[in-house]
C-alpha cells in the first residue's frame, strides 16, 4: 500500500484575510480560495459567481477567422461536412454538439467516429478515403487531429479540406490544415487566454463563432449540458471558462425534462439518468465523472461510440431507453473486464513495482480497457504506468501518469518506435509494432529513470485547513457550497480533524474493502466512511487524526452530514 504524505496549506495572511472579510467572504471560504491561488477578493468573487465574465471571445483562438470562413462557405454551398470525433465522452459530446449545431445553422453535417479496435485513435486514411468517396469536401475534427499531419496531408491530396479542433498537446510538426483550433498553441503572437478547454469546449467555441458571423445567437441552453459532460469527463481544470461551462451545464442537466428536443429536454440523457439511478435536480460534477461519463465511454470501449452519440441526439423516447439499457449493460461488462484485466496486470507487475515506471502488456487486454488499467496501476503504485493490448502485429498502449511526470512528452521521446501517439501531460495513447515492445519498454524506463532521478514519488494529500467537523455545519457549509462544482484544480475541500475519538468501526462493502467508522469530536458523533481503507484497519487507535471531506445531502442542515475519510493516523500526544 502506498504511504501518503499530508501537506497542510499555510494559513491565510492576516492582512489578506481582512480584505476578504471586508468583501463579505466567509473566513473558511477565504482560506480555501487562497489555497486555490486567489489573492484578490475581486477575482475570487468573479470565480465564485462563475458568470459570463469568465468567457473569452472565440475569435481569440488562433485560426478562428479561417475556420469560420471555410465553414460559412460550406454552409452557403450546401457542401457535405463530416465531423470526425474521438470515441471518448469528450469526443462524443463534441461531435453531437457540432453536428446538431451546424445543422441548425443550415449546414449539411454528419458524424464520423472511428471504431476503437478496428481503426484506432484519431484520423486514419481508410476513413478519409471513405468520406471522400461519399462526397465529403470538408472534415472538421473534434478532440483529435493535432498529431495527425500525415493524415491531414492525405486528405488534402484527395481534395478534402480539414479543420482541426483539438486540445491535446502540441507536437513539433503541426498538420497543414485550413485551420488548427487548439488553445495550447503558442506559435502565434497572441495565444488564447485560457489553454485548458477540452474537445467539447473548443467545438463549442467554433460553433459560437460561426453563429455570430452569420448574425445568429447561439442558445447556450442547447449545448452547455454537452460541454459540461465533456469537460468533466476529460478532466478539464474547473477554472475560468471551464467553470462557467460546467456550472451552467449542470443547471441544464438538473432541469426536469420537458419533451423532445435538445438541451435539458435531451431524451437520451434523461433515460440514462434513470437507468443509472440519478435524479435530475441533484446532479453534481462528481455524478458526471463517476456515473455519466463511464456509461458514455463504455460504448467506445466495448462496442462502438456511435451508440452514445445516438443516445445524445435521439428524439425517439423508445430509442432513448433502448440505448440507455444498452449502455448500462456495456458499463457492467466493462467493469467485469476491467477487474479481470487488473488481476492479470497485478500478476505481471510482480517485482517491477520497484522500477520508475510500470509497464504491462497482454493479449487478453482489450484496447478499450488499457487506459483504465494504466490509471489504476498508476494510482496503486504511484508510478507512471503503461498498459498495452498486445496484438500479433500491432499493439495499442495507454499511459497514465503522476504529478511531475509529463507522460506524453515521455512517449514522444520514443516516437521513432511508434506508429502514432498523442495525449496530455497526465494521459497518452499510442500504437506500436509488437516486435518493438522490448525496445519501447527500455526507452520508457530510461526516460522515467532520468526524469525521476533522486525522487521517491509519494502521493501528497493537500489539506486545506485543520477544522473540526463540528465547525462545518451551518454558515460554513453554505460557504463551501459556493465553491462547487469541484474537479481538477478546484478539488473538494480537504480538512484535518485532530484527536477524533473512535467510537466504532467495521469493514463494509461486497468484499469488505471499505471502512465504516463512527468518530466523536467535542459535540457529536459523526458517521464516516473510508473507501478502500479496510487494509489500514490495523492502524486504528482510540484517537485519530483524520483527513476528510464533508459530504452533505441537503445543505444548511436539511440533510445528513457524513465524513468521507481519505486517510488517518493515530493521534500523537
WOCORBEL-V141210 format. One record per backbone hydrogen bond with DSSP energy under -0.5 kcal/mol. CO is the residue of the C=O (numbers start at 1). NH is the residue of the N-H. Records with the same first field share a line. If there is no record, write none. Layout:
CO: NH, NH
This chain:
5: 461
6: 8
7: 9, 463
13: 17
14: 18
15: 19
16: 20
17: 21
18: 22
19: 23
20: 25
21: 24
26: 30
27: 31
28: 32
29: 33
30: 34
31: 35
32: 36
33: 38
34: 37
37: 39
40: 44
41: 45
42: 46
43: 47
44: 48
45: 49
46: 50, 51
51: 54
52: 55
57: 60
58: 61
61: 64
63: 67
64: 68
65: 69
66: 70
67: 71
68: 72
69: 73
70: 74
71: 75
72: 76
73: 77
74: 79
75: 78
79: 108
80: 137, 138
81: 83, 110
82: 84, 140
83: 85, 112
84: 142
85: 114
88: 92
89: 93
90: 94
91: 95
92: 96
93: 97
94: 98
95: 99
96: 100
97: 101
98: 102
99: 103
100: 104
101: 105
102: 107
103: 106
107: 109
108: 81
110: 83
112: 85
115: 119, 120
116: 120
124: 128
125: 129
126: 130
127: 131
128: 132
129: 133
130: 134
131: 136
132: 135
137: 161
138: 82
139: 141, 163
140: 84
141: 165
142: 86
145: 148
148: 152
149: 153
150: 154
151: 155
152: 156
153: 157
154: 158
155: 159, 160
156: 159
159: 161
161: 139
162: 178, 179
163: 141, 165
164: 181
165: 143, 144
166: 183
169: 171
172: 174
175: 177
179: 164, 181
180: 182
181: 166
182: 185
194: 197
198: 202
199: 203
200: 204
201: 205
202: 206
203: 207
204: 208
205: 209
206: 210
207: 211
208: 212
209: 213
210: 214
211: 216
212: 215
217: 219
218: 220
219: 222
220: 223, 224
222: 263
223: 226, 227
224: 228
225: 229
226: 230
227: 231
228: 232
229: 233
230: 234
231: 236
232: 235
237: 239
239: 242, 243
240: 243, 244
241: 245
242: 246
243: 247
244: 248
245: 249
246: 250
247: 251
248: 252
249: 253
250: 254
252: 255
259: 258
262: 265
263: 266
265: 267
266: 270
267: 271
268: 272
269: 273
270: 274
271: 275
272: 276
273: 277, 278
274: 277
278: 280
279: 282
284: 288
285: 289
286: 290
287: 291, 292
288: 293
291: 295
292: 296
293: 297
294: 298
295: 299
296: 299, 300
297: 301
298: 302
299: 303
304: 307
305: 308, 309
306: 310
307: 311
308: 312
309: 313
310: 314
311: 268
315: 317
316: 320
317: 321
318: 322
319: 323
320: 324
321: 325
322: 326
323: 327
324: 328
325: 329
326: 330
327: 331
328: 332
329: 333
330: 334
331: 335
332: 336
333: 337
334: 338
335: 339
336: 340
337: 341
338: 342
339: 343
340: 344
341: 345
342: 346
343: 347
344: 348
345: 349
346: 350
349: 352
350: 353
351: 354
352: 355
356: 384
357: 359
358: 386
360: 388
362: 365, 390
366: 369, 370
369: 372, 373
370: 374
371: 375
372: 376
373: 377
374: 378
375: 379
376: 380
377: 381
378: 382
384: 358
385: 400
386: 360
387: 398
388: 362, 390
389: 396
393: 434
395: 397, 432
396: 389
397: 430
398: 387
399: 428
400: 385
402: 405
405: 407
406: 410
407: 411
408: 412
409: 413
411: 414
412: 415
414: 417
415: 418
417: 433
420: 431
422: 429
423: 169
424: 408
425: 407
426: 401
427: 424
428: 399
429: 422
430: 397
431: 419, 420
432: 395
433: 436
434: 437
436: 440
437: 441
438: 442
439: 443
440: 444
441: 445
442: 446
443: 447
444: 448
445: 449
446: 450
447: 451
448: 452
450: 453
452: 455
455: 457
459: 5
460: 462
461: 7, 463
463: 9
465: 467, 496
468: 471
469: 472, 473
472: 477
473: 476
474: 478
475: 479
476: 480
477: 481
478: 482
479: 482
480: 483
481: 484
487: 490
488: 238
490: 487
493: 495
494: 464, 465
495: 497, 548
496: 467, 498
497: 546
500: 544
501: 503, 520
504: 518
506: 516
508: 514
509: 512
513: 534
514: 508
515: 517, 530
516: 506
517: 528
518: 503, 504
519: 526
520: 501
524: 521
526: 519
527: 563
528: 517
529: 531, 565
530: 515, 533
533: 536
534: 537
536: 539
537: 540
542: 502
543: 571
544: 500, 546
545: 569
546: 497, 548
547: 566, 567
548: 495
549: 551, 564
550: 552
551: 562
552: 554
553: 560
554: 559
555: 558
560: 553
562: 551, 564
563: 529, 565
564: 549
567: 547
569: 545
571: 573
